[in-house]
Amino acid sequence: NDDEKMFFLGGIDAWRMIVNSDYSAPLYPKKEYPRSETVDFQRGEVEWKEGNLYFDNWDYDMDIEYLSFDATDKF
């Protein structure tokens, strides 16, 4: 996507991590209860049979896997 390429490679600072390629998109599988975050989905969504679990009701850990980058690769 040329728009994403320009945004992420055209001046954004080096400490940003790309996590989203869209925003406000529907979830799959579809949630049964209202979403905690309706815009940019930075923290994920959790629900169970009795309802949505908002951010203050659960915790998470994130592992990052760094991929090698070959400067000769085409975007």
A tleap script that builds the chain and sets N, CA, C and O, in Angstrom:
source leaprc.protein.ff14SB
mol = sequence {
  NASN ASP ASP GLU LYS MET PHE PHE LEU GLY
  GLY ILE ASP ALA TRP ARG MET ILE VAL ASN
  SER ASP TYR SER ALA PRO LEU TYR PRO LYS
  LYS GLU TYR PRO ARG SER GLU THR VAL ASP
  PHE GLN ARG GLY GLU VAL GLU TRP LYS GLU
  GLY ASN LEU TYR PHE ASP ASN TRP ASP TYR
  ASP MET ASP ILE GLU TYR LEU SER PHE ASP
  ALA THR ASP LYS CPHE
}
set mol.1.N position { 0.846 -1.173 0.000 }
set mol.1.CA position { 0.000 0.000 0.000 }
set mol.1.C position { 0.893 1.238 0.000 }
set mol.1.O position { 1.663 1.447 0.938 }
set mol.2.N position { 0.798 2.032 -1.010 }
set mol.2.CA position { 1.665 3.212 -1.146 }
set mol.2.C position { 1.433 4.246 -0.049 }
set mol.2.O position { 2.379 4.905 0.382 }
set mol.3.N position { 0.194 4.401 0.408 }
set mol.3.CA position { -0.084 5.358 1.487 }
set mol.3.C position { 0.614 4.950 2.780 }
set mol.3.O position { 1.197 5.791 3.464 }
set mol.4.N position { 0.556 3.651 3.118 }
set mol.4.CA position { 1.240 3.163 4.320 }
set mol.4.C position { 2.747 3.312 4.176 }
set mol.4.O position { 3.426 3.731 5.114 }
set mol.5.N position { 3.260 2.976 3.023 }
set mol.5.CA position { 4.701 3.102 2.780 }
set mol.5.C position { 5.159 4.539 3.004 }
set mol.5.O position { 6.160 4.768 3.682 }
set mol.6.N position { 4.447 5.499 2.448 }
set mol.6.CA position { 4.819 6.904 2.598 }
set mol.6.C position { 4.712 7.345 4.058 }
set mol.6.O position { 5.570 8.079 4.548 }
set mol.7.N position { 3.671 6.904 4.748 }
set mol.7.CA position { 3.496 7.304 6.142 }
set mol.7.C position { 4.616 6.757 7.024 }
set mol.7.O position { 5.225 7.507 7.788 }
set mol.8.N position { 4.890 5.460 6.925 }
set mol.8.CA position { 5.845 4.839 7.830 }
set mol.8.C position { 7.301 5.031 7.419 }
set mol.8.O position { 8.188 4.946 8.268 }
set mol.9.N position { 7.561 5.282 6.173 }
set mol.9.CA position { 8.945 5.449 5.726 }
set mol.9.C position { 9.274 6.893 5.369 }
set mol.9.O position { 10.403 7.186 4.977 }
set mol.10.N position { 8.318 7.787 5.496 }
set mol.10.CA position { 8.517 9.154 5.058 }
set mol.10.C position { 8.634 10.163 6.174 }
set mol.10.O position { 8.036 11.236 6.090 }
set mol.11.N position { 9.383 9.857 7.220 }
set mol.11.CA position { 9.623 10.866 8.238 }
set mol.11.C position { 9.144 10.519 9.633 }
set mol.11.O position { 9.357 11.304 10.557 }
set mol.12.N position { 8.513 9.388 9.821 }
set mol.12.CA position { 8.084 9.003 11.165 }
set mol.12.C position { 9.325 8.667 11.998 }
set mol.12.O position { 10.308 8.147 11.470 }
set mol.13.N position { 9.275 8.962 13.287 }
set mol.13.CA position { 10.477 8.737 14.096 }
set mol.13.C position { 10.791 7.251 14.233 }
set mol.13.O position { 9.918 6.401 14.056 }
set mol.14.N position { 12.038 6.952 14.547 }
set mol.14.CA position { 12.539 5.575 14.550 }
set mol.14.C position { 11.993 4.716 15.674 }
set mol.14.O position { 12.166 3.498 15.637 }
set mol.15.N position { 11.344 5.293 16.667 }
set mol.15.CA position { 10.884 4.530 17.824 }
set mol.15.C position { 9.441 4.055 17.689 }
set mol.15.O position { 8.911 3.455 18.624 }
set mol.16.N position { 8.808 4.297 16.582 }
set mol.16.CA position { 7.421 3.863 16.391 }
set mol.16.C position { 7.386 2.424 15.900 }
set mol.16.O position { 8.259 1.986 15.151 }
set mol.17.N position { 6.370 1.705 16.330 }
set mol.17.CA position { 6.174 0.330 15.893 }
set mol.17.C position { 4.876 0.272 15.083 }
set mol.17.O position { 3.836 0.747 15.539 }
set mol.18.N position { 4.936 -0.297 13.910 }
set mol.18.CA position { 3.759 -0.417 13.061 }
set mol.18.C position { 2.913 -1.577 13.566 }
set mol.18.O position { 3.376 -2.717 13.601 }
set mol.19.N position { 1.677 -1.291 13.958 }
set mol.19.CA position { 0.797 -2.361 14.424 }
set mol.19.C position { -0.537 -2.393 13.687 }
set mol.19.O position { -1.215 -3.421 13.700 }
set mol.20.N position { -0.921 -1.325 13.063 }
set mol.20.CA position { -2.224 -1.262 12.401 }
set mol.20.C position { -2.071 -0.902 10.934 }
set mol.20.O position { -1.241 -0.070 10.569 }
set mol.21.N position { -2.877 -1.532 10.104 }
set mol.21.CA position { -2.922 -1.141 8.702 }
set mol.21.C position { -4.281 -0.538 8.352 }
set mol.21.O position { -4.529 -0.176 7.202 }
set mol.22.N position { -5.163 -0.430 9.357 }
set mol.22.CA position { -6.485 0.139 9.151 }
set mol.22.C position { -7.012 0.601 10.503 }
set mol.22.O position { -6.346 0.409 11.521 }
set mol.23.N position { -8.182 1.199 10.531 }
set mol.23.CA position { -8.780 1.614 11.797 }
set mol.23.C position { -10.295 1.476 11.713 }
set mol.23.O position { -10.883 1.542 10.634 }
set mol.24.N position { -10.911 1.282 12.872 }
set mol.24.CA position { -12.370 1.124 12.997 }
set mol.24.C position { -12.935 0.004 12.128 }
set mol.24.O position { -14.096 0.058 11.722 }
set mol.25.N position { -12.131 -0.994 11.847 }
set mol.25.CA position { -12.586 -2.114 11.023 }
set mol.25.C position { -13.339 -3.128 11.884 }
set mol.25.O position { -13.121 -3.190 13.094 }
set mol.26.N position { -14.212 -3.917 11.281 }
set mol.26.CA position { -14.916 -4.946 12.047 }
set mol.26.C position { -13.938 -6.023 12.521 }
set mol.26.O position { -12.913 -6.267 11.884 }
set mol.27.N position { -14.262 -6.651 13.627 }
set mol.27.CA position { -13.428 -7.719 14.166 }
set mol.27.C position { -13.918 -9.070 13.653 }
set mol.27.O position { -15.097 -9.239 13.342 }
set mol.28.N position { -12.997 -10.025 13.569 }
set mol.28.CA position { -13.354 -11.390 13.213 }
set mol.28.C position { -12.678 -12.329 14.185 }
set mol.28.O position { -11.455 -12.281 14.310 }
set mol.29.N position { -13.413 -13.185 14.882 }
set mol.29.CA position { -14.868 -13.249 14.833 }
set mol.29.C position { -15.501 -12.004 15.445 }
set mol.29.O position { -14.901 -11.325 16.278 }
set mol.30.N position { -16.720 -11.725 15.016 }
set mol.30.CA position { -17.444 -10.542 15.470 }
set mol.30.C position { -17.671 -10.605 16.979 }
set mol.30.O position { -17.977 -11.666 17.525 }
set mol.31.N position { -17.520 -9.463 17.646 }
set mol.31.CA position { -17.807 -9.398 19.079 }
set mol.31.C position { -19.311 -9.378 19.303 }
set mol.31.O position { -20.069 -8.861 18.483 }
set mol.32.N position { -19.727 -9.947 20.422 }
set mol.32.CA position { -21.139 -9.933 20.798 }
set mol.32.C position { -21.489 -8.685 21.599 }
set mol.32.O position { -22.644 -8.260 21.611 }
set mol.33.N position { -20.510 -8.103 22.261 }
set mol.33.CA position { -20.735 -6.960 23.146 }
set mol.33.C position { -20.005 -5.734 22.602 }
set mol.33.O position { -19.117 -5.872 21.760 }
set mol.34.N position { -20.363 -4.538 23.069 }
set mol.34.CA position { -19.698 -3.323 22.571 }
set mol.34.C position { -18.183 -3.369 22.774 }
set mol.34.O position { -17.690 -3.900 23.769 }
set mol.35.N position { -17.466 -2.807 21.821 }
set mol.35.CA position { -16.007 -2.788 21.881 }
set mol.35.C position { -15.515 -1.808 22.937 }
set mol.35.O position { -16.167 -0.802 23.218 }
set mol.36.N position { -14.363 -2.112 23.515 }
set mol.36.CA position { -13.713 -1.199 24.457 }
set mol.36.C position { -13.075 -0.035 23.712 }
set mol.36.O position { -13.108 1.102 24.181 }
set mol.37.N position { -12.504 -0.315 22.570 }
set mol.37.CA position { -11.785 0.683 21.771 }
set mol.37.C position { -12.366 0.654 20.365 }
set mol.37.O position { -12.253 -0.355 19.669 }
set mol.38.N position { -12.978 1.734 19.948 }
set mol.38.CA position { -13.672 1.738 18.656 }
set mol.38.C position { -12.862 2.356 17.521 }
set mol.38.O position { -13.316 2.363 16.377 }
set mol.39.N position { -11.672 2.873 17.818 }
set mol.39.CA position { -10.951 3.603 16.782 }
set mol.39.C position { -9.689 2.876 16.328 }
set mol.39.O position { -9.673 2.314 15.233 }
set mol.40.N position { -8.628 2.872 17.141 }
set mol.40.CA position { -7.344 2.400 16.621 }
set mol.40.C position { -6.849 1.080 17.190 }
set mol.40.O position { -5.764 0.631 16.822 }
set mol.41.N position { -7.606 0.447 18.072 }
set mol.41.CA position { -7.358 -0.947 18.447 }
set mol.41.C position { -5.923 -1.187 18.932 }
set mol.41.O position { -5.270 -2.128 18.480 }
set mol.42.N position { -5.432 -0.352 19.840 }
set mol.42.CA position { -4.053 -0.487 20.304 }
set mol.42.C position { -3.867 -1.570 21.357 }
set mol.42.O position { -2.767 -2.102 21.501 }
set mol.43.N position { -4.918 -1.905 22.094 }
set mol.43.CA position { -4.743 -2.843 23.205 }
set mol.43.C position { -5.510 -4.145 23.056 }
set mol.43.O position { -5.441 -4.986 23.952 }
set mol.44.N position { -6.212 -4.342 22.006 }
set mol.44.CA position { -6.948 -5.580 21.812 }
set mol.44.C position { -8.314 -5.559 22.471 }
set mol.44.O position { -8.676 -4.596 23.147 }
set mol.45.N position { -9.061 -6.618 22.271 }
set mol.45.CA position { -10.412 -6.747 22.804 }
set mol.45.C position { -10.555 -8.115 23.449 }
set mol.45.O position { -10.057 -9.112 22.927 }
set mol.46.N position { -11.239 -8.157 24.586 }
set mol.46.CA position { -11.497 -9.419 25.275 }
set mol.46.C position { -12.947 -9.415 25.729 }
set mol.46.O position { -13.430 -8.429 26.285 }
set mol.47.N position { -13.638 -10.525 25.488 }
set mol.47.CA position { -14.987 -10.679 26.016 }
set mol.47.C position { -15.198 -12.142 26.379 }
set mol.47.O position { -14.457 -13.023 25.943 }
set mol.48.N position { -16.215 -12.378 27.178 }
set mol.48.CA position { -16.588 -13.738 27.535 }
set mol.48.C position { -18.099 -13.816 27.540 }
set mol.48.O position { -18.767 -12.841 27.195 }
set mol.49.N position { -18.658 -14.965 27.928 }
set mol.49.CA position { -20.096 -15.192 27.775 }
set mol.49.C position { -20.963 -14.184 28.516 }
set mol.49.O position { -22.135 -14.026 28.173 }
set mol.50.N position { -20.428 -13.499 29.518 }
set mol.50.CA position { -21.224 -12.540 30.289 }
set mol.50.C position { -20.947 -11.085 29.925 }
set mol.50.O position { -21.509 -10.183 30.547 }
set mol.51.N position { -20.106 -10.839 28.944 }
set mol.51.CA position { -19.923 -9.459 28.519 }
set mol.51.C position { -18.510 -9.111 28.096 }
set mol.51.O position { -17.617 -9.957 28.059 }
set mol.52.N position { -18.339 -7.846 27.781 }
set mol.52.CA position { -17.046 -7.306 27.394 }
set mol.52.C position { -16.171 -7.128 28.633 }
set mol.52.O position { -16.667 -6.766 29.700 }
set mol.53.N position { -14.885 -7.378 28.495 }
set mol.53.CA position { -13.934 -7.103 29.571 }
set mol.53.C position { -13.150 -5.858 29.180 }
set mol.53.O position { -12.322 -5.900 28.270 }
set mol.54.N position { -13.408 -4.763 29.862 }
set mol.54.CA position { -12.708 -3.519 29.566 }
set mol.54.C position { -11.265 -3.598 30.048 }
set mol.54.O position { -10.909 -4.496 30.811 }
set mol.55.N position { -10.446 -2.671 29.608 }
set mol.55.CA position { -8.998 -2.728 29.824 }
set mol.55.C position { -8.591 -2.880 31.281 }
set mol.55.O position { -7.569 -3.502 31.569 }
set mol.56.N position { -9.361 -2.332 32.200 }
set mol.56.CA position { -8.997 -2.431 33.615 }
set mol.56.C position { -9.351 -3.786 34.218 }
set mol.56.O position { -9.103 -4.010 35.403 }
set mol.57.N position { -9.930 -4.703 33.425 }
set mol.57.CA position { -10.310 -6.025 33.917 }
set mol.57.C position { -9.414 -7.147 33.416 }
set mol.57.O position { -9.675 -8.313 33.710 }
set mol.58.N position { -8.373 -6.828 32.674 }
set mol.58.CA position { -7.458 -7.855 32.191 }
set mol.58.C position { -6.091 -7.249 31.931 }
set mol.58.O position { -5.940 -6.029 31.859 }
set mol.59.N position { -5.106 -8.108 31.793 }
set mol.59.CA position { -3.727 -7.680 31.588 }
set mol.59.C position { -3.140 -8.495 30.442 }
set mol.59.O position { -3.687 -9.536 30.077 }
set mol.60.N position { -2.060 -8.041 29.886 }
set mol.60.CA position { -1.434 -8.742 28.778 }
set mol.60.C position { 0.067 -8.505 28.791 }
set mol.60.O position { 0.554 -7.558 29.409 }
set mol.61.N position { 0.786 -9.366 28.111 }
set mol.61.CA position { 2.218 -9.218 27.865 }
set mol.61.C position { 2.413 -9.235 26.359 }
set mol.61.O position { 1.669 -9.894 25.632 }
set mol.62.N position { 3.410 -8.513 25.902 }
set mol.62.CA position { 3.676 -8.459 24.471 }
set mol.62.C position { 5.104 -8.909 24.213 }
set mol.62.O position { 6.047 -8.405 24.824 }
set mol.63.N position { 5.251 -9.848 23.316 }
set mol.63.CA position { 6.564 -10.275 22.855 }
set mol.63.C position { 6.740 -9.754 21.439 }
set mol.63.O position { 5.840 -9.874 20.608 }
set mol.64.N position { 7.890 -9.182 21.171 }
set mol.64.CA position { 8.167 -8.636 19.847 }
set mol.64.C position { 9.231 -9.486 19.182 }
set mol.64.O position { 10.289 -9.737 19.761 }
set mol.65.N position { 8.957 -9.921 17.988 }
set mol.65.CA position { 9.919 -10.681 17.209 }
set mol.65.C position { 10.469 -9.762 16.127 }
set mol.65.O position { 9.732 -9.315 15.249 }
set mol.66.N position { 11.749 -9.485 16.192 }
set mol.66.CA position { 12.376 -8.613 15.209 }
set mol.66.C position { 12.731 -9.421 13.969 }
set mol.66.O position { 13.337 -10.488 14.066 }
set mol.67.N position { 12.357 -8.919 12.830 }
set mol.67.CA position { 12.653 -9.568 11.566 }
set mol.67.C position { 13.860 -8.904 10.943 }
set mol.67.O position { 14.069 -7.701 11.100 }
set mol.68.N position { 14.649 -9.682 10.241 }
set mol.68.CA position { 15.808 -9.092 9.579 }
set mol.68.C position { 15.332 -8.267 8.390 }
set mol.68.O position { 14.279 -8.537 7.811 }
set mol.69.N position { 16.103 -7.285 8.045 }
set mol.69.CA position { 15.752 -6.387 6.949 }
set mol.69.C position { 16.897 -6.356 5.961 }
set mol.69.O position { 18.043 -6.087 6.321 }
set mol.70.N position { 16.579 -6.627 4.745 }
set mol.70.CA position { 17.560 -6.558 3.671 }
set mol.70.C position { 17.287 -5.282 2.880 }
set mol.70.O position { 16.222 -5.137 2.281 }
set mol.71.N position { 18.234 -4.369 2.878 }
set mol.71.CA position { 18.049 -3.066 2.237 }
set mol.71.C position { 17.798 -3.183 0.739 }
set mol.71.O position { 17.350 -2.222 0.113 }
set mol.72.N position { 18.078 -4.338 0.159 }
set mol.72.CA position { 17.835 -4.499 -1.275 }
set mol.72.C position { 16.407 -4.964 -1.562 }
set mol.72.O position { 15.993 -5.013 -2.720 }
set mol.73.N position { 15.651 -5.308 -0.508 }
set mol.73.CA position { 14.259 -5.730 -0.707 }
set mol.73.C position { 13.432 -4.585 -1.266 }
set mol.73.O position { 13.654 -3.422 -0.928 }
set mol.74.N position { 12.495 -4.915 -2.105 }
set mol.74.CA position { 11.553 -3.933 -2.653 }
set mol.74.C position { 10.331 -3.886 -1.745 }
set mol.74.O position { 9.898 -4.913 -1.221 }
set mol.75.N position { 9.780 -2.698 -1.561 }
set mol.75.CA position { 8.588 -2.560 -0.721 }
set mol.75.C position { 7.348 -2.726 -1.537 }
set mol.75.O position { 6.241 -2.643 -1.003 }
savepdb mol mol.pdb
quit
